[in-house]
Amino acid sequence: MAWTDLISGCFGFGTAPFASNRPDEDIAKEAIAAAQAEGASRADFAQLIALYPRRYIKSDQVLRERIREDAERLDRLWKVAPSTDGPETSPSS
């Protein structure tokens, strides 16, 4: 499955924030790992998740705040995703 197909599962339900609970966060980590494996940038991923709340939030102020919060969670997860799904490596001696 392409990483773009996993995005909707990162929101739980229509108006939920990005990766706001454990199951959504697990799907987000999977989507991020897939995106990174496919060569997508953090900006590519952020752009796609910013589109999702636009369907439901009509207030510009609320939308800006939501996108900011979602971006903060993405920043945190983007850094940890490769180590959760990638091959384990051990330091060389």
ABEGO torsion letter per residue (X at the ends): XBAAAAAAAAAGBAABBBGABAAAAAAAAAAAAAAAAAGBBAAAAAAAAAAAAAAABABAAAAAAAAAAAAAAAAAAAAAAAAAABBBBBBBX
